[in-house]
């Protein structure tokens, strides 16, 4: 098993536990060699994922419905995958010292607090980028009933440039300072593009097992990192060239809220600009600077995000999903979906059903083994 110089820690949804993920991997690996692939923990079951480069943590129902996984992929790359609905709201504490963390959020919204006082947010449709140095911890407080789904790629600070091949000149200066000078990197949110979202979704439900899963997750982790850091660099460059005030930023956030709340009956750009008190040109410029696209492009992205979730997580018909996403004609919806994800919506539903069936079979086999 690959070792790492950094220390990634997570306090689960139990205030009494504070575990090193690497330590748990090493412990479970030794158990696997002894013929014990699973271990009962205080609030669930933890089992090794063959051939021993990761583990799967299934919570007890009174704590959460769902699970999270951790993989140590080598070359300074680690991945954490969270997919759960919280039953018991309790605080969590995380430490990812000497790693650059990229958390792509597919579902959920959680405030983040550092011991240093810096605050950020894990938010649906965004990737939170942060880099902690030794002793700095990040805290979250998931509430009962919250659905949480995200992928975090951890890139070891001392090996990131060599592992990825990135040039320092292509990265934001604050990221380079974290990598070279061990300076704390505060939380920064970057909008997820369609390709970044697709990569994250593929990591949550990887189609392979064993060494193929290892190779697949390694490739997808690097792909996701490429999307996020490239878009972060563009956002920093745009902000340096822009002149938007704090009030303007709040108006842009309000415009985004209006768009999110009216995907089934979308307003045009002029109506949104009037509602938040910006000119149409300034609204479009702000969206390109902050969210990485025009109002129409971001709205279409959100509609496709919603469509993908409804296809994967509900039994609604394609006509109903099209209407929920603001498409009057199902043919227009199908064309837009294919353009966004490279496959028609029905094909994605079949793929999601197959993945869910395989997951349920594995769960039943694991429970019967216990």
C-alpha positions in Angstrom: 0.0 0.0 0.0 1.2 3.5 -0.9 2.3 5.6 2.0 2.1 9.4 2.4 3.8 12.1 4.4 0.6 14.1 4.9 -2.1 13.4 7.5 -5.7 13.3 6.5 -8.1 13.0 9.4 -11.8 13.0 9.7 -14.1 13.0 12.7 -17.1 11.0 11.7 -20.7 11.8 12.7 -19.7 10.8 16.2 -18.2 13.4 18.4 -16.1 10.8 20.3 -14.1 9.6 17.3 -11.2 11.3 15.5 -9.4 8.9 13.2 -6.6 9.1 10.7 -7.8 7.7 7.4 -4.3 6.3 6.5 -4.1 4.6 9.9 -7.5 3.0 9.2 -6.3 1.8 5.8 -3.2 0.2 7.3 -5.3 -1.4 10.1 -7.8 -2.9 7.7 -5.1 -4.1 5.4 -3.6 -6.0 8.2 -7.0 -7.4 9.0 -7.5 -8.5 5.4 -4.2 -10.4 5.5 -5.6 -12.1 8.7 -8.8 -13.0 6.9 -10.9 -10.1 8.3 -12.1 -7.8 5.6 -14.7 -6.0 7.7 -14.7 -4.4 11.2 -17.5 -3.1 13.4 -17.0 0.5 14.4 -18.9 2.7 16.9 -21.5 3.9 14.4 -21.3 1.5 11.4 -19.3 -1.0 9.5 -15.9 -0.4 7.8 -14.7 -2.8 5.2 -11.7 -3.0 3.1 -12.1 -2.5 -0.7 -10.1 -5.1 -2.5 -7.2 -5.2 -3.2 -6.6 -3.0 -0.2 -6.2 0.6 -1.5 -9.4 1.9 0.0 -12.3 1.3 2.5 -16.1 1.6 2.5 -17.8 3.0 5.6 -21.5 2.2 5.9 -23.3 4.1 8.7 -25.9 2.7 11.2 -29.4 3.9 10.2 -29.7 6.0 13.3 -26.6 8.0 12.3 -27.0 8.3 8.5 -28.5 6.5 5.5 -25.6 5.9 3.1 -21.9 5.7 3.2 -18.5 7.3 2.4 -15.4 5.8 0.9 -11.7 6.7 0.9 -9.0 5.7 -1.5 -5.3 6.1 -1.3 -4.3 5.9 -5.0 -0.5 6.5 -4.8 1.6 9.3 -6.2 0.3 11.7 -3.6 -3.4 11.3 -4.7 -6.2 10.4 -2.3 -10.0 10.5 -2.9 -12.9 10.7 -0.5 -16.5 10.0 -1.8 -19.5 11.0 0.4 -23.0 9.8 -0.5 -25.4 9.9 2.4 -28.5 11.4 4.0 -27.9 12.5 7.6 -30.1 11.1 10.3 -28.4 12.5 13.4 -27.0 16.0 13.1 -23.6 16.1 14.7 -20.4 18.2 14.1 -17.6 16.8 12.0 -13.9 17.9 12.1 -11.5 17.4 9.3 -7.8 17.9 8.8 -6.0 17.5 5.5 -2.6 18.9 6.4 -0.2 19.3 3.5 -2.8 18.4 0.9 -4.6 20.6 -1.6 -8.2 19.6 -1.3 -10.7 20.0 -4.1 -14.3 19.2 -2.9 -16.8 18.9 -5.8 -20.3 19.1 -4.3 -23.1 17.4 -6.2 -25.7 17.7 -3.5 -25.8 19.6 -0.2 -24.8 22.9 1.4 -22.6 23.1 4.5 -20.8 26.1 6.1 -17.1 25.6 6.7 -15.2 27.0 9.6 -11.4 27.0 10.2 -9.7 27.4 13.5 -8.0 30.4 12.0 -11.4 32.0 11.7 -11.7 31.8 7.9 -15.0 30.6 6.6 -16.3 29.1 3.4 -19.0 26.8 2.2 -19.6 23.5 0.5 -22.3 24.3 -1.9 -24.2 22.4 -4.6 -22.7 23.0 -8.1 -19.4 24.3 -6.8 -16.0 23.0 -6.0 -14.4 24.2 -2.7 -10.6 24.6 -3.0 -8.6 24.8 0.2 -5.2 23.9 1.5 -4.5 23.5 5.2 -1.1 23.4 6.9 -0.3 21.4 10.1 -2.6 21.9 13.0 -5.4 23.7 11.0 -8.7 22.0 11.1 -12.0 22.5 9.2 -15.4 22.0 10.9 -18.8 21.2 9.4 -22.2 20.6 11.1 -24.5 18.5 8.9 -28.1 18.8 10.0 -30.6 15.9 10.3 -32.3 15.2 6.9 -29.5 16.7 4.8 -28.5 14.8 1.7 -24.8 15.1 1.1 -23.0 14.0 -2.0 -19.5 15.1 -2.9 -16.1 14.0 -4.1 -12.9 15.4 -2.6 -9.6 15.0 -4.4 -6.6 15.4 -2.1 -3.3 16.2 -3.8 -0.2 16.0 -1.7 1.5 19.4 -1.6 5.1 18.3 -2.0 4.3 16.1 -5.0 1.5 17.9 -6.8 3.5 19.6 -9.5 5.4 16.4 -10.3 2.3 14.2 -10.2 0.1 16.5 -12.4 2.7 18.1 -14.6 1.2 21.6 -13.9 3.5 24.6 -14.3 3.5 27.1 -11.4 3.0 29.9 -13.9 -0.3 28.4 -14.9 -1.7 28.3 -11.3 -3.0 31.2 -9.1 -0.3 32.7 -7.0 -2.0 31.8 -3.7 -2.0 28.1 -4.8 1.7 28.3 -5.6 2.4 30.0 -2.2 0.7 27.0 -0.5 2.7 24.5 -2.6 6.1 26.2 -2.2 6.0 28.1 1.0 3.5 26.2 3.2 1.1 29.1 3.4 -2.5 28.4 4.4 -4.9 28.5 1.4 -8.3 29.8 2.4 -11.5 28.3 1.0 -12.4 29.4 -2.6 -15.5 28.2 -4.5 -15.3 27.5 -8.2 -18.4 26.7 -10.3 -18.4 23.2 -11.6 -18.6 22.9 -15.4 -20.6 20.1 -17.1 -17.4 18.1 -17.7 -16.3 18.5 -14.1 -19.7 17.4 -12.9 -19.6 14.4 -15.1 -16.2 13.4 -13.9 -17.4 13.7 -10.2 -20.5 11.6 -10.9 -18.4 8.9 -12.6 -16.2 8.8 -9.5 -19.2 8.4 -7.1 -20.4 5.3 -9.1 -17.2 3.9 -10.6 -18.0 1.1 -13.1 -15.0 -1.1 -12.2 -13.6 -3.2 -9.4 -10.1 -4.1 -8.2 -7.1 -2.7 -10.1 -9.4 -1.3 -12.8 -11.2 0.8 -10.2 -7.8 2.1 -8.9 -6.7 3.1 -12.4 -10.1 4.7 -13.2 -10.3 6.8 -10.0 -6.7 7.9 -10.5 -7.4 9.1 -14.0 -10.7 10.8 -13.0 -9.1 12.5 -10.0 -6.5 14.1 -12.2 -9.2 15.0 -14.8 -11.3 16.7 -12.1 -8.2 18.5 -10.7 -7.4 19.7 -14.2 -11.0 21.2 -14.7 -11.0 22.8 -11.2 -7.6 24.4 -11.2 -7.9 25.6 -14.7 -11.3 27.3 -13.9 -9.8 28.7 -10.7 -7.0 30.3 -12.6 -9.5 31.8 -15.0 -11.6 33.1 -12.2 -8.7 34.7 -10.4 -7.5 36.4 -13.6 -11.1 37.7 -14.3 -11.4 39.2 -10.8 -8.0 40.9 -11.1 -9.3 42.6 -14.3 -12.8 43.3 -13.0 -14.2 46.1 -10.8 -17.3 44.6 -9.1 -18.1 45.9 -5.6 -19.4 43.8 -2.7 -22.9 45.1 -3.4 -22.6 43.9 -7.0 -21.5 40.5 -5.8 -24.6 40.3 -3.6 -26.8 41.2 -6.6 -25.1 38.5 -8.7 -25.8 36.0 -5.9 -29.4 37.0 -5.8 -29.6 36.6 -9.6 -28.3 33.1 -9.2 -30.9 32.3 -6.5 -33.7 33.5 -8.8 -32.4 31.3 -11.6 -32.2 28.3 -9.3 -35.7 28.8 -8.0 -37.3 29.1 -11.4 -35.8 26.4 -13.6 -39.2 25.1 -14.6 -40.3 28.6 -15.7 -37.1 30.5 -16.6 -37.1 34.3 -16.8 -35.2 36.0 -19.5 -32.0 37.9 -18.9 -33.6 41.3 -18.9 -36.2 40.3 -16.3 -33.4 39.0 -14.0 -31.3 42.1 -14.4 -34.2 44.3 -13.5 -35.1 42.2 -10.5 -31.6 42.5 -9.0 -30.8 46.1 -10.0 -28.1 45.5 -12.6 -27.9 46.3 -16.3 -28.2 43.4 -18.7 -24.6 43.9 -19.8 -23.2 44.1 -16.2 -25.2 41.0 -15.2 -23.8 39.0 -18.1 -20.2 40.3 -17.4 -20.6 39.4 -13.7 -21.8 35.9 -14.5 -18.9 35.2 -16.8 -16.5 36.5 -14.2 -17.9 34.7 -11.1 -19.7 31.7 -12.5 -17.8 31.0 -15.7 -20.5 31.5 -18.3 -23.4 33.7 -19.5 -26.7 33.7 -17.7 -28.1 31.4 -20.3 -25.2 29.0 -20.1 -25.3 28.8 -16.3 -29.1 28.4 -16.4 -28.8 25.5 -18.9 -26.1 23.9 -16.8 -28.4 24.0 -13.7 -31.3 22.6 -15.7 -29.1 19.7 -16.9 -27.9 19.1 -13.3 -31.5 18.9 -12.1 -32.4 16.6 -15.0 -29.5 14.2 -14.2 -30.6 14.0 -10.6 -34.2 13.4 -11.4 -33.3 10.7 -13.9 -31.0 9.0 -11.5 -33.0 9.4 -8.2 -36.7 9.4 -9.2 -39.1 7.4 -11.3 -40.6 10.4 -13.1 -41.2 10.0 -16.8 -39.0 11.8 -19.3 -41.9 14.1 -20.1 -42.3 15.1 -16.5 -38.6 15.6 -16.1 -38.5 17.8 -19.2 -41.3 20.0 -17.7 -39.6 20.2 -14.3 -36.5 21.5 -16.1 -38.3 24.1 -18.1 -38.6 22.3 -21.5 -42.0 22.3 -23.1 -41.0 19.8 -25.8 -39.4 16.5 -24.8 -37.4 16.4 -28.1 -35.7 19.7 -27.1 -34.9 18.3 -23.7 -33.4 15.1 -25.2 -31.2 17.1 -27.6 -30.0 19.4 -24.8 -29.3 16.4 -22.5 -27.4 14.5 -25.2 -25.3 17.7 -25.9 -24.4 18.1 -22.2 -23.6 14.4 -21.3 -23.0 12.6 -24.6 -25.9 10.2 -24.2 -29.7 10.4 -24.3 -31.6 10.7 -20.9 -33.0 7.1 -21.1 -29.6 5.6 -21.5 -28.4 7.4 -18.4 -31.4 6.1 -16.5 -30.6 2.6 -17.5 -26.9 3.1 -16.5 -28.0 4.5 -13.1 -30.4 1.6 -12.6 -27.6 -0.9 -13.3 -25.2 0.8 -10.9 -27.9 0.8 -8.2 -28.7 -2.8 -8.7 -25.0 -3.8 -8.4 -24.6 -1.7 -5.3 -27.7 -3.3 -3.7 -26.3 -6.7 -4.5 -23.0 -5.9 -2.9 -24.8 -4.5 0.2 -26.9 -7.7 0.6 -23.8 -9.9 0.2 -21.9 -7.9 2.8 -24.8 -8.0 5.3 -25.3 -11.8 4.8 -21.6 -12.3 5.4 -21.9 -10.6 8.8 
